[in-house]
């Protein structure tokens, strides 16, 4: 018998992409209680293929065909996710030799892999040349290493210059450009890099500009893209060969907190269409690239933990779970938040069934660690939960296990599944 599937009215705007049935969360059309049994443990992360595909399709509908879409796998380097994303996007952006190996193993095309990072080790640069991927150069130090590797291997060293722009992405959660930064090279250093690349026979391909991340204001993203394009156009006049690659970065944010709205893609698509049209005349050999991580995977993931204790301390209810900041550092508020805010949290399944689900209370969802920082939800209005129930933390598809201190206090590692 097929039971009707409905969508629950979200407390946070960001929960509306998930399906529920009779008070139970479903991931990839699988009830979360069944998924927990299939995984064999809690806590675990679950990522939805359907939601990943839907997000890429949503972008394709507004982006001009000439713009390439790259996945910045730092957001979620789970091998199965990277392999799936490699079938949906044109390229993969990596930030270490470890990520490079995952991308190559996933079947990503080396010609469409780019390698960025402010502290690339010499062996990593050699590996990049051997693999035939594009290196986003962020220091004068990298160039002689790349030239030597190219000569030793008899292979071209493909390079782009990552530029620290002289502007920032207004309203971004994390500023990656403007002012002193460890990322990229300042604009006034770019001519020296271009001259060295030409002198040593490096295969210069273009520029990478990334002004900021986690931005929900379309007008700010459009402004940053316009300024990035204009800067690249000026720098292209200094290059000894035509620009083939122009990475305008990303910065697309997702809503985490009450009151936040999803990013309006329409003006961004229109802006990129205008820039693409200009590029056909002004940079005719260049491919414009948009590099996105969190935006592609963040809303497609959920962190599931089980309530192992229910405690009341001076009138405050605490739901103690087997998950916490050691797996979900970002959700705990300890990964870049200045003022802690709750991620969307819900009781995903109740062992006693959905009866009485309308009864609600203010409860804090905490983990098993011996620190008050181990907080997943602070005094949130939730259905009354008991030991054995499952709790879900949404918006957990990006910067989850790989960005968390899983070895802290010796608790078991979490599991990840792609559903």
Secondary structure, 3 states (H helix, E strand, C coil): CCCCCECCCCCCHHHCCCEEECCEEEECCEEHHHHHHHHCCCCEEEECHHHHHHHHHHHHHHCCCCCEEEEEHHHCCCHHHHHHHHCCCCEEEECCHHHHHHHHHCCCCHHHEEECCCCCCHHHHHHHHHHCCEEEECCHHHHHHHHHHHHHHCCCCEEEEEEECCCCCCCCCEECCCCCCCCCEEHHHHHHHHHHHHHCCCEEEEEEECCEECECCHHHHHHHHHHHHHHHHHHHCCCCCCCCEEECCCCECCCCCCCCCCCCHHHHHHHHHHHHHHHHHHCCCCEEEEEECHHHHHHHEEEEEEEEEEEEECCEEEEEECCCCCCCCCCCCCCCCCCCCCCCEEEEECCCCCCCCCCEEEEEEECCCCCCCCEEEEEEEEECCCCCCEEEECCCCCCCHHHCCCCHHHCCCCEEEEC
